[in-house]
Amino acid sequence: MDRTRATGAMAVPVHHDPYEIRGDGNGSAAFGGVVAIALGAVVFNMLLSWDDTPLVVLLFFWAFCLLCVVGGLVVLAVVLRSMLVPDFRLDADGFHATGARFHAPWSEIGLIEVGTVEVYRQDYQQPRNSGYQQRRVFWVTRGELRYEFQIIRDRPLSLGELERALVRFAGEVPVRVLESVERRTQWTGKP
């Protein structure tokens, strides 16, 4: 069952805080970055005590240290950015999908819908992790085009919460909540 709701308010008062959605699951990436930096530091410390080692071997291990430290710092920077910059932002200016570099002012949006898709993920390395995963989706109609943005989280947000956030900022833009679940197939991993 689908229900459509449009608000009668015009512009959003300035005192409303923006509604932001951030991705989750960055803990393992942050841990990997810290381990890479620590490994680079340990190997660097070992290099300081090596005497009479061929230059080629020293260059290899110096490059390895540099690769570990720089790679770990890049991973930590990406994790930090994902913690500070939301994936989606709803505010008085419009709808923002930062990962897709999409911004639409409310005046340019004809309809915004929120719903659920079930995406099949095939994991060839750990087949027990294969199966359907539910994701919340925004469909934004702008002009003649309809854009889709999936919210990728371990636990989906409630449709009611997303609807309230949209209604709070959308003004006269119609907001539709789609209760039905759309099922899709998506292949990930290597065959």
N, C-alpha and C positions, 0 to 999 in steps of 0.2 A: 504494500500500500504506500502510495506516495502522498505527501502532503506539501502544499505550497504555502509559504507565508511571506508576505511583504510588509514591511514596516511603513508607518505613515509619517515617521519623522524625516526631516530633511537632513541637514548636516549634523555631524556628531559633535557634541560639545568638546572643547579642548581638554577638559579635565579627565577624560577617559584615558586610562593607560592602554597602550597597544596590547593586542593579544598575540603572543609569539609561540610558535611550535618549534621545538628543537629535537633533533634526532638523538637516539640513545645508543648505548652499546659501544662507547669509545674506550672503555676501561682496558680491554685487551690490547688495543692499539697503543694506548699510553704506556702500558706495561712493556710492550715490545720496544718502544722508543727508549725507555729508561734502561732496559737490558742491553740494547745496542750501544748506548753511550757508556754504560759501565764496562762492557766488553772492550770497547775501544780504549778506555782509560786503563784497564788492567793490562792489555797488551802493550800500551805505550809505556807503562811503568816497568814492564819486563824489558822493553827495548833499551831503557836507560842503563841497565846493568849488563848488557851484552857487550863483550869485548872481543876483538879479533873475529868478528862475524863478516862474511863476504858482503860487499856492498849491495849486490842483487837481492840477497835475503833481507837486508835492512830496508831497502826500498820497498820490497813487497809488503813487509809488515807495517811500515810507515803508511803506505797506501791503504792497507787494511784498517789501521787505526782511524785514519782520516775518513774512510768510507763509513765505518761504524758510527763515529761521532756525528758526522754531517747527516747521515741517514736518520739517526735517532732524533737529532734536532728538527729535521724536516717533519718527521712523524709527530713529534710533540707540538710543533707549530700548527699542523693541520688539526690535531685534536683540540688545541686551545682555541683555534678559530671556530671550530664547530661548537664549542661551548659558549663562545661569546656572540656569534652571529647566528640568528635563528634560521631554520629552513623556510619557515613561512611567517609572515607578519601581517596582521590586520590592524589598520589604524585609520585615522581620519583622512589620510591621503589616498588610501586604496588598498588593494591586495598586492602583496609582494611575495614572490617565490625567489628567494635569493640564490638558490642553487641553479635555477634555470635562467637567472637574470631577467625575470619577468616582473613588470610593474604595470598595474592597470588602475588608474584612478576610478573611483566609484562612478563618476559621470560617464565613463566609457564602457562600463559593464552592463550588458542587457539582462543577464541572468547568472546567478551563481548557485550551483548545486553541490551537495555533499552526500556521499554515499559510501558503499563498501564494495571492494572487489576481492575475490579470492584468486590468488596467483599461485600456480603450481611451481615449486622450486625443486629441481632434481639435483641432489648432491651425490655425485659419483664417488667421492672419497668416503663419505659416511652415509650410506643409503638410508639409515634409520632417520636421518634428518630431512629426508625428502617428504614432500606432501604439500597440501594447500595451506597458505598463510593468508590471513585476512589483513587488508590494508584499507585505511580510510582514504578517500579520494575527494579532491575538489575538482569540479568541472566549471570553468569560467568561460562564459560566452561573451566575446568581445567582437563587436561588429558581426561579420559573417563567420568567424572562426570560433570553435569550441576547444579550449585548452584543457588538458588533464594533468593534474599534479597528485602524485601518490605520496602519502605520509608513511614513511617507512619507520616503524617502531616495533619493539618486541611485543608490547601490548597496545592494541588499537585504542585511540581516544573514543569517548562516547559520542554518538551522533548528536545527542542533546547539547553537550558542551560545545561542540563545533557550531551547531545551529545558533545557540545563544551568542557566541562570539561574532558570528556573521551578522546576525540581526542587530547587534549593538552598533556596528559600524556601517552597515550597508546602506542606510538611509532608505531611499525609495527603490533600491534595486531588489527585485524579487529573489527570495531565498527559498530553495526547494530542498527538502530532505528526502532522499530515496531510500526507502526501507529495504527494498529487495537487494540481494547480493548477486553481483555479476561475476561469473566464474571465467577465468582465463588460464591459458597455459603459457608458461615462460620457462625456457631451458637455461640453466646456469651450470657451470662446471664444464669439464672436458669429457667428451664421449669416450 
